């Protein structure tokens, strides 16, 4: 499905890889201007941006795409990202809060995990999303503007619990509650806030999970009703729908994109 995002401005965190990159490309193809905030290694940025350019050949990427190196776990970096978007394009219409980090080693239990690492994961996965949501909501309130946010949660936490996913599950559960709470607080202002909960998607996080040795690929797929791993483009489709005017009466929603995995 195509949407009219012409001249709309979207801020996408974690937009250089996985779900974030697929969402960035889809937004660009539909006419949006996109500001990516990401913490990718500096030597990788030009190569990734070139890949994005090639994936959206019919749009004016040089005018419609901007990048700012951003650590969303740092509040000032979120301020800088919002200010950068406003300096470049004078407004913000959409937010896709997607950036995420995981526990070192991915499968540590509570007894094995350090407090420092747990706090780091929560600070990025929940604190960073709160900060970006808050800053953009304040901007929209000040100028009586109607904006749309999609927070990228997960089925891990609010839907299912996997062994060794403590930090990820706690952070993603927090996103679920944050989304519903903010949607209730700001719906009367025309500000919509929704959540997409991916399941087994071909991303670096899933590769790290499979490489941990806890589950094999075939074992994971066997637990999914559609019997396959999802693609990041399929998540991007859901994100763009919730951002769009086609979803104008949807706020506080949590949309699973998991091939039925959370039904088990």
DOVODREN-491359 format. One record per atom (N, C-alpha, C, CB): residue in three letters; z, x, y. Coordinates in steps of 0.02 Angstrom, whole numbers, padded with zeros to 5 digits, always signed. Glycine has a CB too. Example, Ala and Ser with C-alpha at 12.3 -4.5 7.8 and 13.67 -1.06 7.14 Angstrom:
ALA+00390+00660-00284
ALA+00390+00615-00225
ALA+00390+00660-00165
ALA+00452+00565-00224
SER+00354+00642-00112
SER+00357+00684-00053
SER+00394+00645+00002
SER+00286+00704-00030
This chain:
UNK+00000+00042-00060
UNK+00000+00000+00000
UNK+00000+00044+00062
UNK+00061-00048+00000
UNK-00037+00023+00113
UNK-00039+00061+00175
UNK+00002+00025+00228
UNK-00111+00072+00198
UNK+00028+00063+00275
UNK+00068+00036+00329
UNK+00042+00062+00395
UNK+00143+00053+00320
UNK+00054+00025+00448
UNK+00032+00047+00514
UNK+00089+00086+00547
UNK+00012-00013+00557
UNK+00088+00152+00536
UNK+00137+00195+00568
UNK+00107+00233+00626
UNK+00165+00244+00517
UNK+00051+00210+00652
UNK+00016+00245+00706
UNK+00062+00255+00766
UNK-00046+00205+00727
UNK+00069+00319+00784
UNK+00110+00339+00842
UNK+00185+00329+00832
UNK+00088+00302+00903
UNK+00206+00310+00772
UNK+00277+00308+00758
UNK+00302+00379+00745
UNK+00291+00261+00696
UNK+00365+00391+00761
UNK+00394+00458+00754
UNK+00449+00456+00702
UNK+00421+00483+00822
UNK+00444+00499+00652
UNK+00492+00500+00597
UNK+00524+00569+00591
UNK+00458+00480+00530
UNK+00589+00570+00583
UNK+00625+00631+00567
UNK+00640+00631+00492
UNK+00692+00637+00609
UNK+00619+00684+00458
UNK+00628+00689+00386
UNK+00666+00754+00370
UNK+00560+00687+00348
UNK+00725+00749+00343
UNK+00761+00809+00323
UNK+00743+00826+00250
UNK+00838+00800+00330
UNK+00744+00890+00235
UNK+00722+00912+00169
UNK+00649+00897+00157
UNK+00764+00879+00115
UNK+00609+00900+00211
UNK+00540+00877+00207
UNK+00490+00928+00182
UNK+00519+00855+00273
UNK+00513+00987+00161
UNK+00466+01038+00137
UNK+00459+01040+00061
UNK+00489+01106+00161
UNK+00496+00997+00026
UNK+00490+00998-00047
UNK+00506+00930-00076
UNK+00538+01051-00077
UNK+00484+00919-00137
UNK+00503+00860-00176
UNK+00490+00794-00142
UNK+00574+00864-00194
UNK+00540+00751-00143
UNK+00534+00684-00114
UNK+00521+00688-00039
UNK+00597+00644-00128
UNK+00553+00734-00005
UNK+00543+00741+00066
UNK+00472+00759+00084
UNK+00590+00794+00094
UNK+00443+00805+00047
UNK+00373+00825+00061
UNK+00325+00767+00046
UNK+00354+00887+00020
UNK+00335+00733-00009
UNK+00292+00675-00025
UNK+00297+00622+00029
UNK+00310+00645-00093
UNK+00357+00610+00054
UNK+00367+00561+00107
UNK+00333+00583+00171
UNK+00441+00548+00119
UNK+00341+00647+00188
UNK+00308+00674+00248
UNK+00233+00664+00244
UNK+00323+00749+00256
UNK+00203+00679+00188
UNK+00130+00673+00180
UNK+00109+00600+00186
UNK+00107+00702+00113
UNK+00145+00555+00155
UNK+00128+00484+00159
UNK+00134+00458+00230
UNK+00172+00444+00111
UNK+00186+00478+00265
UNK+00193+00457+00335
UNK+00136+00483+00378
UNK+00259+00482+00363
UNK+00118+00546+00369
UNK+00062+00574+00407
UNK-00003+00537+00392
UNK+00054+00649+00390
UNK-00015+00522+00330
UNK-00077+00487+00311
UNK-00081+00417+00342
UNK-00082+00482+00235
UNK-00022+00388+00357
UNK-00020+00321+00386
UNK-00016+00323+00463
UNK+00039+00282+00358
UNK-00024+00383+00492
UNK-00029+00389+00564
UNK+00034+00410+00601
UNK-00051+00326+00591
UNK+00089+00422+00565
UNK+00151+00440+00598
UNK+00152+00512+00621
UNK+00210+00427+00551
UNK+00195+00525+00668
UNK+00212+00593+00688
UNK+00277+00610+00652
UNK+00219+00600+00767
UNK+00281+00670+00623
UNK+00338+00688+00581
UNK+00370+00753+00605
UNK+00317+00694+00507
UNK+00436+00751+00611
UNK+00476+00811+00624
UNK+00515+00827+00561
UNK+00524+00801+00686
UNK+00503+00884+00532
UNK+00538+00906+00472
UNK+00597+00950+00491
UNK+00490+00943+00424
UNK+00655+00934+00464
UNK+00712+00978+00468
UNK+00728+01003+00398
UNK+00774+00943+00499
UNK+00726+01069+00388
UNK+00735+01096+00321
UNK+00762+01167+00326
UNK+00667+01096+00282
UNK+00793+01189+00271
UNK+00823+01255+00270
UNK+00786+01302+00223
UNK+00896+01250+00249
UNK+00721+01290+00212
UNK+00681+01332+00168
UNK+00680+01403+00194
UNK+00610+01304+00161
UNK+00671+01451+00149
UNK+00666+01521+00169
UNK+00608+01530+00218
UNK+00658+01566+00107
UNK+00620+01571+00268
UNK+00571+01577+00322
UNK+00503+01599+00296
UNK+00596+01627+00373
UNK+00501+01642+00245
UNK+00437+01667+00221
UNK+00397+01614+00185
UNK+00448+01727+00175
UNK+00429+01557+00166
UNK+00394+01504+00130
UNK+00365+01451+00176
UNK+00442+01472+00081
UNK+00389+01448+00237
UNK+00374+01390+00280
UNK+00300+01383+00294
UNK+00412+01396+00345
UNK+00267+01436+00314
UNK+00196+01431+00332
UNK+00154+01407+00272
UNK+00169+01498+00357
UNK+00169+01434+00213
UNK+00132+01414+00153
UNK+00142+01340+00138
UNK+00154+01457+00093
UNK+00204+01316+00143
UNK+00218+01246+00129
UNK+00185+01200+00180
UNK+00293+01233+00127
UNK+00188+01219+00244
UNK+00157+01178+00296
UNK+00081+01175+00286
UNK+00174+01205+00366
UNK+00052+01230+00264
UNK-00020+01230+00250
UNK-00037+01182+00193
UNK-00044+01301+00233
UNK+00007+01180+00142
UNK-00003+01133+00086
UNK+00000+01062+00111
UNK+00049+01145+00031
UNK+00048+01047+00154
UNK+00053+00980+00183
UNK-00009+00963+00223
UNK+00116+00975+00228
UNK-00033+01011+00263
UNK-00094+01000+00302
UNK-00153+00981+00258
UNK-00111+01063+00343
UNK-00160+01016+00201
UNK-00216+01002+00156
UNK-00208+00935+00121
UNK-00221+01058+00104
UNK-00147+00912+00114
UNK-00134+00849+00081
UNK-00144+00788+00126
UNK-00064+00848+00053
UNK-00149+00801+00191
UNK-00161+00747+00239
UNK-00221+00765+00283
UNK-00097+00734+00283
UNK-00280+00773+00252
UNK-00338+00800+00287
UNK-00367+00755+00341
UNK-00392+00816+00239
UNK-00354+00691+00337
UNK-00384+00644+00384
UNK-00343+00631+00446
UNK-00397+00579+00349
UNK-00285+00663+00451
UNK-00244+00653+00511
UNK-00241+00717+00552
UNK-00172+00630+00491
UNK-00222+00711+00614
UNK-00218+00768+00659
UNK-00151+00802+00650
UNK-00229+00745+00733
UNK-00144+00839+00596
UNK-00080+00868+00577
UNK-00054+00915+00631
UNK-00086+00905+00511
UNK-00098+00952+00663
UNK-00075+01001+00712
UNK-00039+00968+00771
UNK-00135+01042+00738
UNK-00056+00906+00785
UNK-00021+00869+00838
UNK+00033+00824+00811
UNK-00071+00829+00878
UNK+00031+00808+00747
UNK+00076+00757+00720
UNK+00131+00785+00676
UNK+00036+00708+00681
UNK+00136+00850+00669
UNK+00186+00880+00625
UNK+00222+00937+00661
UNK+00154+00905+00560
UNK+00289+00934+00659
UNK+00330+00986+00688
UNK+00384+01005+00637
UNK+00361+00964+00755
UNK+00409+01067+00643
UNK+00460+01092+00598
UNK+00516+01126+00637
UNK+00430+01140+00546
UNK+00578+01114+00616
UNK+00635+01150+00644
UNK+00681+01170+00586
UNK+00673+01106+00696
UNK+00695+01233+00582
UNK+00740+01257+00529
UNK+00810+01227+00542
UNK+00744+01335+00528
UNK+00835+01190+00492
UNK+00894+01148+00502
UNK+00940+01151+00442
UNK+00875+01077+00517
UNK+01003+01163+00454
UNK+01055+01156+00402
UNK+01093+01092+00419
UNK+01103+01219+00399
UNK+01080+01037+00383
UNK+01110+00974+00402
UNK+01185+00972+00389
UNK+01077+00917+00366
UNK+01211+01022+00353
UNK+01283+01027+00344
UNK+01318+01052+00407
UNK+01298+01072+00287
UNK+01280+01073+00457
UNK+01307+01096+00521
UNK+01292+01044+00574
UNK+01277+01166+00541
UNK+01344+01016+00604
UNK+01334+00960+00650
UNK+01288+00978+00708
UNK+01401+00936+00677
UNK+01297+01038+00735
UNK+01255+01059+00792
UNK+01182+01062+00772
UNK+01279+01128+00818
UNK+01167+01080+00710
UNK+01097+01081+00687
UNK+01067+01010+00689
UNK+01093+01110+00617
UNK+01107+00960+00673
UNK+01083+00891+00677
UNK+01069+00872+00750
UNK+01134+00843+00646
UNK+01113+00892+00795
UNK+01101+00880+00866
UNK+01036+00914+00887
UNK+01160+00906+00909
UNK+01027+00976+00866
UNK+00967+01013+00885
UNK+00904+00979+00858
UNK+00970+01084+00859
UNK+00908+00952+00797
UNK+00850+00919+00767
UNK+00831+00856+00806
UNK+00865+00901+00694
UNK+00880+00815+00823
UNK+00866+00755+00862
UNK+00839+00773+00931
UNK+00930+00712+00869
UNK+00869+00822+00964
UNK+00844+00844+01029
UNK+00773+00870+01025
UNK+00890+00897+01059
UNK+00759+00908+00972
UNK+00692+00936+00962
UNK+00641+00880+00954
UNK+00691+00982+00900
UNK+00658+00829+00914
UNK+00612+00772+00905
UNK+00598+00737+00971
UNK+00642+00722+00854
UNK+00650+00727+01011
UNK+00641+00693+01075
UNK+00602+00736+01124
UNK+00709+00674+01104
UNK+00613+00801+01122
UNK+00574+00846+01166
UNK+00500+00845+01147
UNK+00601+00917+01162
UNK+00486+00844+01082
UNK+00417+00849+01059
UNK+00379+00782+01067
UNK+00415+00871+00987
UNK+00412+00727+01049
UNK+00376+00663+01045
UNK+00408+00606+01086
UNK+00372+00641+00973
UNK+00463+00622+01122
UNK+00494+00575+01171
UNK+00531+00516+01140
UNK+00441+00550+01216
UNK+00527+00506+01076
UNK+00562+00451+01044
UNK+00572+00465+00970
UNK+00524+00385+01054
UNK+00612+00423+00938
UNK+00621+00425+00865
UNK+00619+00352+00841
UNK+00687+00461+00843
UNK+00576+00338+00793
UNK+00572+00271+00764
UNK+00604+00266+00696
UNK+00500+00250+00759
UNK+00595+00318+00656
UNK+00617+00317+00586
UNK+00657+00380+00570
UNK+00558+00310+00539
UNK+00703+00372+00522
UNK+00740+00429+00495
UNK+00738+00425+00419
UNK+00813+00430+00521
UNK+00721+00481+00387
UNK+00727+00487+00315
UNK+00776+00544+00301
UNK+00656+00500+00281
UNK+00838+00525+00284
UNK+00891+00574+00273
UNK+00890+00593+00199
UNK+00961+00546+00295
UNK+00859+00649+00185
UNK+00842+00667+00116
UNK+00872+00733+00092
UNK+00768+00670+00109
UNK+00889+00778+00138
UNK+00911+00845+00118
UNK+00972+00841+00073
UNK+00926+00888+00180
UNK+00974+00886+00024
UNK+01028+00884-00026
UNK+01041+00954-00051
UNK+01009+00837-00085
UNK+01103+00965-00074
UNK+01119+01027-00109
UNK+01158+01007-00172
UNK+01160+01077-00064
UNK+01164+01053-00219
UNK+01199+01038-00281
UNK+01251+01091-00294
UNK+01150+01033-00340
UNK+01296+01076-00342
UNK+01347+01125-00362
UNK+01314+01187-00391
UNK+01395+01094-00413
UNK+01344+01244-00381
UNK+01320+01305-00413
UNK+01325+01297-00488
UNK+01359+01367-00389
UNK+01270+01308-00523
UNK+01271+01300-00595
UNK+01262+01228-00617
UNK+01334+01326-00622
UNK+01269+01182-00571
UNK+01254+01111-00580
UNK+01300+01073-00626
UNK+01185+01104-00605
UNK+01329+01104-00676
UNK+01365+01066-00727
UNK+01440+01080-00728
UNK+01337+01081-00795
UNK+01468+01105-00673
UNK+01539+01118-00672
UNK+01580+01054-00669
UNK+01556+01163-00613
UNK+01634+01051-00708
UNK+01679+00994-00706
UNK+01732+01007-00652
UNK+01712+00981-00775
UNK+01776+00957-00640
UNK+01825+00963-00587
UNK+01871+01024-00599
UNK+01867+00900-00583
UNK+01891+01035-00660
UNK+01937+01091-00675
UNK+01904+01158-00664
UNK+01962+01086-00746
UNK+01838+01161-00670
UNK+01801+01224-00664
UNK+01776+01237-00594
UNK+01743+01224-00712
UNK+01768+01184-00554
UNK+01736+01191-00488
UNK+01786+01215-00435
UNK+01706+01125-00467
UNK+01761+01254-00389
UNK+01804+01276-00334
UNK+01805+01223-00279
UNK+01780+01343-00306
UNK+01860+01221-00242
UNK+01865+01175-00186
UNK+01812+01190-00134
UNK+01936+01178-00155
UNK+01799+01254-00124
UNK+01750+01274-00074
UNK+01680+01247-00090
UNK+01748+01350-00067
UNK+01661+01252-00154
UNK+01594+01230-00173
UNK+01590+01153-00171
UNK+01577+01255-00243
UNK+01643+01119-00192
UNK+01644+01046-00188
UNK+01637+01023-00116
UNK+01710+01019-00219
UNK+01675+01054-00071
UNK+01672+01035+00000
UNK+01603+01049+00030
UNK+01725+01072+00040
UNK+01572+01104+00007
UNK+01505+01120+00032
UNK+01455+01066+00013
UNK+01482+01188+00005
UNK+01458+01043-00049
UNK+01411+00992-00072
UNK+01423+00926-00035
UNK+01419+00982-00148
UNK+01486+00906-00028
UNK+01501+00844+00007
UNK+01480+00849+00081
UNK+01576+00826+00002
UNK+01492+00906+00111
UNK+01476+00915+00181
UNK+01401+00907+00195
UNK+01498+00983+00205
UNK+01359+00931+00150
UNK+01287+00924+00158
UNK+01264+00855+00137
UNK+01249+00978+00118
UNK+01281+00836+00074
UNK+01253+00775+00045
UNK+01277+00711+00078
UNK+01269+00773-00028
UNK+01338+00712+00104
UNK+01365+00653+00138
UNK+01375+00665+00212
UNK+01431+00632+00105
UNK+01408+00720+00229
UNK+01422+00734+00300
UNK+01359+00742+00341
UNK+01464+00795+00306
UNK+01309+00776+00314
UNK+01247+00787+00351
UNK+01209+00722+00362
UNK+01203+00836+00314
UNK+01209+00679+00312
UNK+01175+00614+00319
UNK+01212+00571+00369
UNK+01171+00578+00251
UNK+01279+00571+00367
UNK+01317+00534+00417
UNK+01301+00558+00488
UNK+01392+00541+00405
UNK+01299+00624+00497
UNK+01286+00652+00564
UNK+01218+00630+00591
UNK+01290+00729+00561
UNK+01166+00636+00550
UNK+01099+00618+00573
UNK+01094+00543+00586
UNK+01046+00639+00522
UNK+01123+00502+00542
UNK+01125+00430+00553
UNK+01159+00414+00619
UNK+01161+00394+00495
UNK+01217+00442+00629
UNK+01258+00429+00689
UNK+01220+00448+00753
UNK+01323+00469+00686
UNK+01190+00506+00754
UNK+01155+00529+00814
UNK+01096+00485+00832
UNK+01132+00601+00805
UNK+01058+00465+00782
UNK+00999+00423+00795
UNK+01020+00352+00814
UNK+00952+00422+00735
UNK+01072+00327+00782
UNK+01097+00261+00801
UNK+01121+00261+00873
UNK+01154+00239+00754
UNK+01156+00313+00894
UNK+01179+00318+00963
UNK+01121+00319+01012
UNK+01222+00381+00973
UNK+01067+00354+00994
UNK+01007+00355+01037
UNK+00977+00285+01042
UNK+00956+00405+01009
UNK+00969+00251+00985
UNK+00940+00184+00986
UNK+00984+00135+01024
UNK+00929+00160+00914
UNK+01049+00140+01017
UNK+01094+00096+01054
UNK+01087+00107+01129
UNK+01167+00108+01032
UNK+01085+00168+01149
UNK+01081+00184+01221
UNK+01019+00155+01253
UNK+01082+00260+01231
UNK+00964+00155+01218
UNK+00901+00132+01247
UNK+00879+00064+01220
UNK+00847+00183+01234
UNK+00926+00029+01187
UNK+00911-00038+01161
UNK+00848-00038+01119
UNK+00904-00088+01218
UNK+00846+00008+01071
UNK+00786+00020+01031
UNK+00800+00001+00959
UNK+00764+00094+01036
UNK+00750-00025+00925
UNK+00757-00044+00855
UNK+00729+00011+00810
UNK+00721-00112+00840
UNK+00772+00042+00771
UNK+00751+00095+00727
UNK+00763+00078+00654
UNK+00787+00159+00744
UNK+00737+00119+00610
UNK+00743+00108+00538
UNK+00761+00174+00504
UNK+00678+00079+00508
UNK+00813+00171+00462
UNK+00836+00230+00425
UNK+00831+00216+00350
UNK+00909+00248+00445
UNK+00808+00266+00313
UNK+00814+00265+00240
UNK+00852+00327+00219
UNK+00743+00261+00206
UNK+00910+00317+00189
UNK+00949+00371+00161
UNK+00930+00380+00088
UNK+01026+00358+00169
UNK+00921+00442+00067
UNK+00904+00455-00003
UNK+00968+00466-00042
UNK+00855+00516-00009
UNK+00986+00417-00081
UNK+01045+00422-00124
UNK+01025+00445-00193
UNK+01082+00355-00128
UNK+01054+00415-00243
UNK+01038+00433-00312
UNK+01069+00380-00357
UNK+01065+00504-00330
UNK+01041+00372-00416
UNK+01076+00330-00465
UNK+01137+00365-00492
UNK+01028+00311-00524
UNK+01142+00431-00482
UNK+01199+00470-00504
UNK+01257+00459-00456
UNK+01182+00545-00510
UNK+01308+00425-00478
UNK+01365+00408-00436
UNK+01376+00334-00434
UNK+01356+00436-00366
UNK+01339+00298-00391
UNK+01349+00226-00387
UNK+01321+00187-00447
UNK+01318+00199-00324
UNK+01274+00216-00483
UNK+01242+00179-00539
UNK+01262+00207-00607
UNK+01166+00182-00531
UNK+01257+00272-00615
UNK+01276+00304-00678
UNK+01313+00368-00663
UNK+01213+00318-00722
UNK+01351+00392-00712
UNK+01387+00455-00706
UNK+01364+00501-00762
UNK+01464+00444-00708
UNK+01341+00561-00742
UNK+01322+00611-00792
UNK+01377+00664-00794
UNK+01253+00643-00775
UNK+01392+00691-00853
UNK+01443+00743-00858
UNK+01425+00803-00814
UNK+01452+00766-00930
UNK+01476+00830-00780
UNK+01465+00890-00740
UNK+01431+00878-00674
UNK+01425+00937-00779
UNK+01426+00816-00651
UNK+01391+00801-00588
UNK+01440+00778-00534
UNK+01337+00748-00598
UNK+01501+00806-00534
UNK+01554+00781-00491
UNK+01535+00780-00417
UNK+01615+00823-00500
UNK+01516+00837-00390
UNK+01501+00840-00319
UNK+01442+00797-00300
UNK+01487+00911-00298
UNK+01389+00800-00340
UNK+01330+00759-00327
UNK+01347+00685-00330
UNK+01274+00775-00377
UNK+01384+00664-00381
UNK+01402+00594-00389
UNK+01446+00569-00332
UNK+01437+00583-00456
UNK+01495+00609-00312
UNK+01539+00588-00257
UNK+01500+00582-00192
UNK+01596+00638-00249
UNK+01457+00630-00178
UNK+01418+00628-00116
UNK+01370+00569-00115
UNK+01379+00692-00107
UNK+01336+00558-00170
UNK+01288+00503-00172
UNK+01322+00435-00172
UNK+01244+00510-00234
UNK+01380+00430-00202
UNK+01419+00368-00198
UNK+01438+00354-00125
UNK+01482+00372-00242
UNK+01455+00407-00089
UNK+01472+00400-00019
UNK+01413+00376+00022
UNK+01496+00466+00009
UNK+01352+00400+00007
UNK+01292+00377+00042
UNK+01282+00303+00032
UNK+01230+00416+00018
UNK+01295+00279-00029
UNK+01288+00208-00044
UNK+01333+00166+00001
UNK+01304+00195-00119
UNK+01396+00187+00007
UNK+01444+00150+00049
UNK+01427+00157+00123
UNK+01515+00174+00035
UNK+01410+00218+00144
UNK+01392+00230+00213
UNK+01334+00186+00235
UNK+01374+00304+00224
UNK+01283+00181+00192
UNK+01223+00142+00209
UNK+01241+00068+00219
UNK+01170+00148+00153
UNK+01279+00041+00174
UNK+01298-00030+00178
UNK+01342-00043+00239
UNK+01334-00053+00114
UNK+01389+00002+00252
UNK+01435-00007+00308
UNK+01398-00004+00375
UNK+01489+00047+00306
UNK+01354+00046+00383
UNK+01317+00052+00445
UNK+01267-00005+00454
UNK+01280+00119+00447
UNK+01237-00027+00399
UNK+01190-00084+00403
UNK+01226-00146+00430
UNK+01159-00098+00334
UNK+01287-00156+00407
UNK+01326-00214+00431
UNK+01345-00207+00504
UNK+01389-00222+00388
UNK+01362-00146+00525
UNK+01384-00134+00594
UNK+01328-00142+00645
UNK+01414-00066+00600
UNK+01266-00123+00625
UNK+01213-00118+00675
UNK+01154-00164+00664
UNK+01189-00048+00677
UNK+01159-00208+00615
UNK+01104-00255+00602
UNK+01089-00299+00662
UNK+01120-00297+00543
UNK+01140-00321+00698
UNK+01130-00366+00755
UNK+01092-00332+00812
UNK+01196-00391+00781
UNK+01089-00265+00811
UNK+01052-00228+00862
UNK+00980-00215+00841
UNK+01088-00161+00876
UNK+00961-00240+00783
UNK+00893-00229+00759
UNK+00883-00162+00726
UNK+00846-00236+00815
UNK+00938-00128+00709
UNK+00935-00064+00675
UNK+00946-00076+00601
UNK+00990-00014+00704
UNK+00895-00057+00561
UNK+00899-00067+00489
UNK+00914-00002+00453
UNK+00832-00097+00462
UNK+00959-00005+00405
UNK+00980+00055+00368
UNK+00981+00038+00294
UNK+01050+00081+00391
UNK+00939+00071+00255
UNK+00932+00058+00184
UNK+00938+00123+00144
UNK+00866+00023+00169
UNK+00940+00115+00079
UNK+00949+00172+00034
UNK+00899+00167-00023
UNK+01021+00176+00007
UNK+00870+00224-00040
UNK+00829+00230-00101
UNK+00867+00274-00150
UNK+00758+00259-00085
UNK+00872+00251-00212
UNK+00909+00287-00264
UNK+00861+00311-00318
UNK+00964+00243-00295
UNK+00838+00373-00314
UNK+00793+00399-00366
UNK+00831+00411-00430
UNK+00759+00463-00342
UNK+00793+00409-00485
UNK+00819+00427-00550
UNK+00791+00495-00571
UNK+00803+00374-00602
UNK+00758+00496-00628
UNK+00729+00558-00654
UNK+00661+00570-00621
UNK+00721+00555-00732
UNK+00660+00613-00571
UNK+00601+00627-00532
UNK+00584+00701-00537
UNK+00611+00607-00457
UNK+00520+00717-00540
UNK+00498+00787-00545
UNK+00514+00824-00480
UNK+00422+00791-00561
UNK+00573+00853-00477
UNK+00595+00891-00419
UNK+00631+00954-00443
UNK+00641+00850-00373
UNK+00647+00999-00397
UNK+00682+01059-00414
UNK+00752+01044-00441
UNK+00687+01105-00355
UNK+00783+00991-00415
UNK+00850+00972-00439
UNK+00848+00952-00513
UNK+00878+00914-00397
UNK+00796+00914-00532
UNK+00791+00895-00602
UNK+00777+00956-00646
UNK+00735+00842-00612
UNK+00736+01001-00622
UNK+00723+01062-00660
UNK+00787+01101-00671
UNK+00670+01105-00624
UNK+00828+01105-00618
UNK+00892+01141-00624
UNK+00937+01107-00675
UNK+00927+01145-00556
UNK+00937+01040-00674
UNK+00978+01003-00721
UNK+00955+01015-00793
UNK+00975+00927-00705
UNK+00890+01014-00805
UNK+00864+01025-00872
UNK+00875+01097-00895
UNK+00789+01008-00875
UNK+00871+01143-00848
UNK+00881+01214-00865
UNK+00954+01229-00880
UNK+00857+01258-00808
UNK+00999+01185-00860
UNK+01070+01196-00874
UNK+01084+01192-00949
UNK+01113+01144-00837
UNK+01038+01162-00987
UNK+01045+01158-01059
UNK+01086+01100-01084
UNK+01075+01220-01083
UNK+01110+01059-01037
UNK+01151+01001-01058
UNK+01108+00949-01093
UNK+01186+00970-00997
UNK+01047+00938-01068
UNK+01001+00891-01099
UNK+00932+00923-01101
UNK+00999+00824-01059
UNK+00894+00907-01153
UNK+00825+00928-01157
UNK+00779+00875-01126
UNK+00805+00942-01229
UNK+00717+00895-01112
UNK+00669+00849-01080
UNK+00660+00786-01122
UNK+00602+00884-01069
UNK+00648+00794-01186
UNK+00635+00736-01230
UNK+00696+00690-01233
UNK+00616+00759-01300
UNK+00755+00720-01233
UNK+00816+00680-01236
UNK+00825+00638-01173
UNK+00877+00725-01246
UNK+00809+00668-01116
UNK+00815+00632-01052
UNK+00765+00575-01049
UNK+00806+00680-00993
UNK+00702+00590-01067
UNK+00649+00539-01064
UNK+00665+00481-01111
UNK+00581+00569-01082
UNK+00695+00495-01168
UNK+00710+00443-01217
UNK+00759+00392-01189
UNK+00739+00474-01279
UNK+00800+00411-01139
UNK+00848+00365-01110
UNK+00818+00322-01055
UNK+00907+00403-01083
UNK+00755+00334-01038
UNK+00723+00298-00983
UNK+00678+00243-01012
UNK+00682+00347-00939
UNK+00687+00181-00993
UNK+00648+00126-01022
UNK+00573+00135-01017
UNK+00667+00062-00990
UNK+00548+00166-00963
UNK+00475+00174-00957
UNK+00450+00237-00992
UNK+00456+00176-00883
UNK+00496+00276-01021
UNK+00480+00334-01063
UNK+00439+00388-01028
UNK+00442+00311-01124
UNK+00456+00400-00965
UNK+00425+00456-00929
UNK+00469+00475-00870
UNK+00354+00437-00906
UNK+00455+00535-00844
UNK+00487+00558-00782
UNK+00447+00531-00723
UNK+00491+00636-00780
UNK+00482+00513-00670
UNK+00448+00487-00611
UNK+00419+00542-00567
UNK+00496+00446-00570
UNK+00376+00522-00521
UNK+00345+00569-00474
UNK+00373+00557-00404
UNK+00267+00560-00475
UNK+00377+00610-00365
UNK+00405+00603-00298
UNK+00364+00556-00254
UNK+00409+00672-00265
UNK+00299+00550-00268
UNK+00258+00503-00230
UNK+00282+00431-00240
UNK+00185+00510-00250
UNK+00308+00417-00300
UNK+00332+00349-00314
UNK+00394+00333-00273
UNK+00345+00341-00389
UNK+00435+00384-00261
UNK+00493+00374-00218
UNK+00471+00366-00145
UNK+00542+00433-00225
UNK+00422+00407-00125
UNK+00397+00403-00056
UNK+00368+00334-00042
UNK+00343+00456-00045
UNK+00337+00302-00091
UNK+00311+00234-00081
UNK+00367+00186-00063
UNK+00275+00210-00145
UNK+00424+00192-00098
UNK+00481+00148-00084
UNK+00511+00162-00016
UNK+00534+00157-00138
UNK+00514+00226+00002
UNK+00541+00245+00067
UNK+00500+00215+00123
UNK+00544+00321+00074
UNK+00434+00224+00119
UNK+00390+00199+00172
UNK+00391+00123+00177
UNK+00319+00224+00160
UNK+00398+00089+00121
UNK+00404+00017+00124
UNK+00466-00004+00163
UNK+00406-00013+00052
UNK+00523+00027+00147
UNK+00585+00009+00181
UNK+00585+00028+00255
UNK+00644+00041+00146
UNK+00550+00080+00273
UNK+00544+00098+00344
UNK+00502+00047+00382
UNK+00514+00168+00351
UNK+00453+00019+00349
UNK+00400-00020+00382
UNK+00423-00089+00403
UNK+00341-00025+00336
UNK+00382-00121+00445
UNK+00394-00190+00466
UNK+00388-00239+00408
UNK+00347-00209+00522
UNK+00356-00219+00353
UNK+00352-00262+00295
UNK+00421-00277+00266
UNK+00307-00230+00241
UNK+00469-00233+00282
UNK+00538-00241+00258
UNK+00584-00263+00315
UNK+00564-00175+00227
UNK+00558-00301+00363
UNK+00594-00317+00424
UNK+00658-00357+00412
UNK+00550-00355+00470
UNK+00664-00391+00355
UNK+00723-00431+00341
UNK+00766-00398+00287
UNK+00703-00502+00318
UNK+00756-00333+00278
UNK+00794-00296+00227
UNK+00837-00243+00262
UNK+00747-00263+00174
UNK+00902-00248+00254
UNK+00947-00196+00277
UNK+01009-00196+00232
UNK+00967-00207+00351
UNK+01039-00137+00225
UNK+01096-00130+00180
UNK+01077-00131+00106
UNK+01145-00183+00193
UNK+01013-00125+00092
UNK+00989-00130+00023
UNK+00990-00061-00011
UNK+00918-00159+00021
UNK+00996-00063-00076
UNK+00993-00003-00118
UNK+00939-00014-00170
UNK+01063+00012-00151
UNK+00884+00023-00163
UNK+00826+00013-00206
UNK+00822+00069-00258
UNK+00761+00010-00164
UNK+00830+00052-00321
UNK+00824+00101-00375
UNK+00750+00117-00387
UNK+00857+00076-00440
UNK+00735+00181-00391
UNK+00668+00204-00412
UNK+00681+00250-00471
UNK+00628+00240-00353
UNK+00693+00220-00529
UNK+00719+00259-00586
UNK+00689+00240-00653
UNK+00794+00251-00589
UNK+00636+00200-00653
UNK+00605+00181-00716
UNK+00652+00142-00762
UNK+00581+00242-00751
UNK+00704+00112-00732
UNK+00752+00074-00772
UNK+00808+00115-00802
UNK+00716+00039-00827
UNK+00813+00179-00784
UNK+00863+00224-00814
UNK+00934+00197-00805
UNK+00857+00293-00783
UNK+00949+00168-00748
UNK+01017+00144-00734
UNK+01034+00080-00772
UNK+01026+00133-00659
UNK+00986+00052-00808
UNK+00999-00009-00848
UNK+01034+00006-00913
UNK+00934-00045-00862
UNK+01035+00070-00933
UNK+01062+00087-00999
UNK+01137+00075-01003
UNK+01048+00160-01015
